[in-house]
């Protein structure tokens, strides 16, 4: 029966992909490459075909790339029906129907959810609506911010010193603008890489002329009589003038439209098994609903089968392809999604790369280079194992450490050729903030062991 169904599905089944995203596009290409000949519908809430997001906070803001030219290259014609500019608004998993915000319904035999994340908005609507206040997630966001910078913005204020916020600060400094950055934690990037590396990122921003304010929150954005932002009020009672404010407080997973659907979906994403099949709210795996990319949270064998949510470019590509393969093959041919978490960032002239899951670690060791020179490799350890590595301008070491993580190599790292470790090569506390406190978060979120786990790790307070 099952083999007959798969044959029928491949010939004339209906597959719907909600999320015209990187993961959604790579999944669609994989479906066609693996012989799916049925009908394929791509639903996207933006009016554009899938485009690339990383350049938006880097090259686009510097005027080195046009936001209109960030379309993702398509390796093949996916022969899809595109429903762009219309969001999915609901899902009926019993009737196998996706509801759209324009009132339409689309029936499916298999569904892939790749709705990703959206920027966390400034919590005060009136202040968020002031002229000159931006978030940066979509192509339209990037166009608006770029135009505002080009039109002669003088002082830029960035709220949040995670990767995106730091990249925006870097681009604005490169454009010669005055930049203030406010961060609730003790330094930039600490949610993702910990305090030891955060201290290096702090020096980097200060040396590049950023007015960096740490251990503070923004209490209000003040507008002028014309409705444009003119100043930012901080929790230490200081006031900073600014004519552009970029809100970079992390992201929200796009799962609201699944409320009441019966899927195991919530603020931390959609729980899936290792083969990308979504769980229902009882923790029972579904067979016709799959999830991939930033919106999915799935168990990873290298990290103790904890559920991981990954906001990484490479993960979206790999998971989209794995989900697509598993949607149109027999159960015995399915494969697990095993991608090694990895990401990169470029800011203030430094190329930062990471593999593994740094926030899982409690210790770090600088194994190559030196923190002072901003050229180093750091290895993260947890319970006697290497779980992650980070490099600043030393990417050649990453592949080696990736293999070490995959092999479950011991931590602290051994230097077998010497009687003792070289000076300064000692493990030290990695110094991650308490995960229950809101910061501008990690790019990897560890979210427990149960697909139906309702407890939230991340509870953003009023900022």
C-alpha positions in Angstrom: 0.0 0.0 0.0 2.7 2.5 1.1 4.8 2.0 -2.1 1.7 2.4 -4.3 0.9 5.7 -2.5 4.4 7.0 -2.9 4.3 6.1 -6.7 1.0 7.9 -7.0 2.2 10.9 -5.0 5.3 11.3 -7.2 3.2 11.1 -10.4 0.2 13.2 -9.5 0.2 14.3 -5.9 -0.3 17.9 -4.7 2.5 19.4 -2.7 2.2 22.8 -1.1 5.2 24.8 0.2 4.3 27.6 2.6 7.2 30.0 2.7 8.8 31.2 -0.5 12.1 31.2 1.3 15.5 29.8 0.9 14.4 26.5 2.5 11.2 26.5 0.5 13.0 27.1 -2.8 15.7 24.5 -2.2 13.0 22.0 -1.2 11.1 22.7 -4.4 14.2 22.2 -6.6 14.9 18.9 -4.8 11.4 17.7 -5.3 11.7 18.2 -9.1 15.2 16.9 -9.2 14.1 13.7 -7.5 11.3 13.1 -10.0 8.2 14.6 -8.4 5.9 15.3 -11.3 2.7 16.4 -9.5 1.4 19.9 -8.8 3.6 22.2 -6.7 2.3 25.4 -5.1 4.6 28.0 -3.5 2.9 30.4 -1.0 4.8 33.5 0.1 3.6 36.5 2.1 6.1 38.9 0.3 5.5 39.9 -3.3 8.9 38.6 -4.3 10.3 35.3 -5.4 12.8 33.8 -2.9 15.8 36.1 -2.3 19.0 36.0 -0.2 18.9 37.7 3.2 22.6 37.9 4.4 23.6 40.7 1.9 20.8 42.9 3.3 22.7 43.8 6.5 26.1 44.1 4.7 26.5 44.8 1.0 23.1 46.4 0.4 23.5 49.0 3.2 27.0 49.9 1.8 25.5 50.4 -1.7 27.6 47.6 -3.0 24.6 45.4 -4.0 21.1 46.4 -5.1 18.3 44.8 -3.0 16.6 44.1 -6.3 19.5 41.8 -7.3 19.4 39.5 -4.3 17.2 36.9 -5.9 18.3 33.4 -5.2 19.6 31.7 -8.3 17.3 28.8 -9.3 19.1 25.7 -10.4 16.1 24.4 -12.4 12.7 25.5 -13.4 10.5 24.2 -10.6 7.3 24.5 -12.6 5.3 25.8 -9.6 2.2 27.8 -9.2 3.3 30.9 -7.2 1.0 32.5 -4.7 3.0 35.6 -3.7 2.0 38.5 -1.6 -0.6 36.4 0.3 0.1 34.9 3.7 -1.1 31.5 5.0 -3.6 32.2 7.7 -4.6 28.7 8.9 -4.1 25.0 8.6 -6.6 22.1 8.8 -4.5 18.9 9.1 -7.6 16.7 9.0 -9.0 18.0 5.7 -5.4 18.7 4.4 -6.1 22.3 3.6 -4.1 25.5 3.9 -6.1 28.7 4.4 -4.8 31.9 2.8 -5.3 35.4 4.1 -7.3 36.3 0.9 -9.9 33.6 1.8 -8.7 31.0 -0.6 -8.0 27.4 0.5 -5.4 25.1 -1.1 -5.6 21.3 -0.7 -2.5 19.2 -0.4 -1.3 15.6 -0.1 2.0 16.7 1.5 2.8 20.0 3.0 6.1 21.7 3.7 6.2 24.6 6.2 9.2 26.9 5.7 7.7 30.1 7.0 11.0 31.2 8.8 11.2 34.0 11.2 10.3 37.7 11.2 12.1 40.6 13.0 11.0 41.2 16.6 9.3 44.6 16.4 9.7 47.5 18.8 7.1 46.8 21.5 5.6 50.3 21.5 3.5 50.6 18.3 3.4 54.4 18.3 7.2 54.6 18.7 7.8 51.9 16.2 5.8 53.9 13.7 8.0 57.0 13.9 9.8 58.0 10.7 13.4 56.7 10.8 12.7 53.6 12.9 13.5 50.4 11.1 13.8 46.7 11.6 16.0 44.8 9.1 14.7 41.4 7.9 13.1 41.8 4.5 14.1 43.3 1.1 11.7 46.2 1.7 13.3 46.9 5.1 16.7 47.0 3.5 15.5 49.4 0.7 13.9 51.7 3.3 17.0 51.8 5.5 19.4 52.2 2.7 17.5 55.2 1.2 17.3 56.8 4.6 21.1 56.4 5.2 21.8 57.7 1.6 19.5 60.7 2.2 22.0 62.0 4.7 21.2 60.4 8.1 23.7 61.7 10.6 23.3 59.7 13.8 22.3 56.0 13.8 21.2 54.2 16.9 21.2 50.4 16.9 19.2 48.6 19.6 20.8 45.2 20.1 24.3 44.0 19.5 23.7 40.5 18.1 25.1 39.6 14.7 22.6 41.7 12.6 22.8 44.7 14.9 26.6 44.6 14.8 26.7 44.2 11.0 24.5 47.3 10.7 26.7 49.2 13.0 29.7 48.2 11.0 28.2 49.2 7.7 27.1 52.6 9.1 30.6 53.3 10.5 32.0 52.4 7.1 29.7 55.0 5.6 31.1 57.5 8.0 28.1 57.9 10.2 28.0 58.4 14.0 26.7 55.2 15.5 25.5 54.4 19.0 24.8 50.7 20.0 22.8 49.7 23.1 23.0 46.2 24.4 21.3 44.7 27.5 24.1 42.2 28.1 27.8 42.9 28.8 28.9 43.2 25.2 28.2 42.4 21.6 27.6 38.8 20.5 27.5 37.4 24.0 24.2 35.6 23.5 25.7 33.7 20.6 29.4 33.4 21.5 29.7 34.1 25.3 31.4 36.8 27.3 35.0 35.9 26.5 34.5 36.4 22.8 32.1 39.3 23.5 34.9 41.2 25.2 36.9 41.0 21.9 33.8 42.2 20.0 33.5 45.1 22.4 37.1 46.3 21.7 36.4 45.9 18.0 33.4 48.2 18.1 35.1 50.8 20.4 38.2 50.9 18.2 36.0 51.5 15.1 34.4 54.5 16.7 31.1 53.0 17.9 29.6 54.6 21.0 28.8 51.3 22.6 26.5 51.3 25.7 26.3 47.9 27.5 24.1 46.8 30.5 21.4 49.2 29.4 18.0 48.9 27.9 16.1 51.4 25.8 13.1 52.8 27.6 11.6 55.1 24.9 12.0 56.4 21.4 11.2 60.2 21.2 9.7 61.8 18.1 9.6 65.3 16.9 6.5 67.3 15.9 6.7 65.9 12.3 6.6 62.3 13.6 10.2 61.5 13.0 12.5 59.9 15.6 14.9 62.4 17.2 16.2 60.8 20.4 16.6 57.5 22.3 16.1 57.3 26.1 18.1 54.7 28.0 17.6 52.9 31.4 20.6 54.8 32.9 18.6 58.0 32.2 20.9 59.1 29.4 19.4 60.5 26.2 21.1 60.0 22.8 20.1 62.1 19.7 19.5 60.0 16.6 17.7 60.4 13.3 17.7 56.7 12.4 17.0 53.9 14.9 17.5 50.2 13.9 15.7 47.8 16.1 17.7 44.5 16.2 16.1 42.5 19.0 16.2 39.1 17.3 13.4 37.2 15.6 10.0 35.6 16.1 9.2 32.3 14.5 6.3 32.5 12.1 4.0 29.9 13.7 1.1 32.1 14.7 -0.9 31.0 11.7 -0.8 27.4 13.0 -2.7 28.2 16.2 -5.5 25.7 16.6 -4.1 23.5 13.8 -3.2 20.6 16.2 0.5 20.8 15.2 3.2 20.9 17.8 4.0 24.5 17.0 4.7 27.5 19.3 7.0 30.4 19.8 10.1 28.2 19.6 9.1 26.7 16.2 7.6 23.6 14.9 8.9 20.4 16.4 9.9 17.7 13.9 11.5 14.3 14.0 15.0 13.8 12.5 13.4 13.3 9.1 11.7 16.7 9.2 8.2 15.4 9.8 6.2 17.7 12.1 4.8 16.4 15.4 1.3 17.1 16.5 0.6 18.7 19.9 0.4 15.2 21.5 3.9 14.4 20.4 2.8 12.0 17.7 4.6 12.4 14.4 2.5 13.3 11.3 3.2 11.7 7.9 2.1 14.4 5.5 3.3 17.7 7.2 7.0 18.6 7.1 9.0 21.6 8.3 12.4 23.0 7.4 14.6 26.1 7.9 14.4 28.7 10.7 10.9 27.7 11.8 11.8 24.1 12.5 13.2 22.6 15.7 14.6 19.1 15.5 16.5 16.7 17.6 20.3 16.5 16.8 22.2 13.3 17.5 25.5 15.1 18.0 24.1 17.3 20.8 22.4 14.6 22.9 19.2 14.7 20.8 18.2 18.1 22.1 15.8 19.9 19.9 17.7 22.7 18.1 16.2 25.7 16.2 18.8 27.0 13.8 18.7 30.4 12.1 21.5 29.6 9.7 21.7 29.9 5.9 23.3 26.5 5.4 20.8 24.7 7.6 17.9 26.1 5.6 19.5 24.7 2.4 20.3 21.3 3.8 17.0 20.8 5.7 14.9 22.0 2.8 16.6 19.3 0.6 16.2 16.6 3.3 12.6 17.4 3.9 11.8 17.3 0.1 13.6 13.9 -0.3 11.7 12.4 2.6 8.3 13.8 1.3 8.5 11.7 -1.9 10.3 8.5 -1.0 9.4 5.2 0.7 9.8 5.2 4.5 12.9 2.9 4.3 14.7 5.5 2.0 14.2 8.5 4.3 17.3 10.1 5.7 17.9 12.2 8.8 18.8 15.8 8.8 22.2 15.9 10.3 23.6 19.3 9.3 26.4 20.7 11.5 25.3 24.1 12.8 27.6 26.8 11.2 27.4 30.5 10.5 29.5 33.4 9.5 29.5 37.2 10.0 31.6 40.0 8.6 31.9 43.1 10.7 34.5 45.8 11.4 37.0 44.1 9.0 36.8 40.8 10.8 35.5 37.5 9.4 33.8 35.6 12.2 32.9 31.9 11.7 31.4 29.3 14.0 30.5 25.6 14.0 28.6 23.6 16.5 26.5 24.9 19.3 28.4 27.5 21.4 25.5 28.4 23.8 25.5 24.7 25.0 29.1 25.2 26.4 30.2 26.1 29.8 33.9 26.6 29.0 36.1 27.9 26.2 39.8 27.5 25.4 41.7 29.8 23.0 43.6 27.1 21.0 45.2 29.2 18.2 46.3 32.8 17.9 45.4 35.4 20.5 42.3 37.4 21.6 44.4 40.6 21.7 45.3 40.3 18.0 41.7 39.5 17.0 43.0 36.4 15.1 42.2 33.3 17.0 40.4 30.0 17.2 38.4 29.2 20.3 37.0 25.8 21.3 33.9 25.3 23.4 33.5 22.4 25.9 30.6 20.9 27.7 30.8 17.8 30.0 34.2 16.9 28.8 33.4 17.1 25.0 34.0 19.7 22.3 30.6 21.1 21.3 31.6 24.1 19.2 34.4 26.3 17.8 34.7 30.0 16.8 37.3 31.7 14.7 38.1 35.4 14.1 40.1 35.8 10.8 41.3 32.2 11.2 38.7 30.2 9.3 41.2 27.6 8.1 40.9 25.9 11.5 37.2 25.4 11.4 37.1 22.2 9.3 39.5 20.5 11.8 37.3 21.5 14.7 34.2 20.4 12.9 35.6 16.9 12.6 36.5 17.0 16.3 32.9 17.9 17.2 31.6 15.1 15.0 34.0 12.6 16.6 33.0 13.7 20.2 36.6 14.7 20.9 37.5 15.4 24.5 37.7 18.8 26.1 40.0 20.4 27.3 41.9 20.1 24.1 45.1 18.2 24.5 48.5 19.3 23.4 50.2 15.9 23.2 53.6 17.1 22.1 54.3 19.2 25.2 54.6 18.5 28.9 52.1 21.1 29.6 49.7 23.4 27.8 51.2 26.5 26.2 50.9 29.6 28.3 47.4 31.0 28.3 45.9 27.9 26.7 43.7 27.1 29.7 40.0 26.4 29.7 38.0 29.3 31.2 34.3 30.0 31.8 32.6 30.7 28.4 30.4 33.3 30.2 27.1 33.0 28.5 24.2 35.0 29.8 21.4 33.2 31.7 19.2 31.8 28.9 16.0 32.8 30.7 17.0 36.5 30.4 16.2 38.1 27.1 19.2 39.2 25.2 19.7 39.5 21.5 19.9 35.9 21.2 21.9 33.0 20.0 21.7 31.9 16.4 21.1 28.4 17.8 18.4 27.8 20.4 18.5 24.7 22.5 14.9 23.9 23.4 14.6 20.8 25.4 13.9 17.2 24.7 10.2 16.9 24.2 8.4 17.9 21.0 5.4 19.0 23.1 7.6 20.9 25.5 5.6 24.0 26.3 8.1 25.8 28.5 9.6 28.9 27.0 13.3 29.5 27.5 13.2 33.0 26.0 10.7 35.5 27.5 11.3 39.0 26.1 10.5 41.6 28.7 9.5 45.1 27.7 12.8 46.4 26.4 
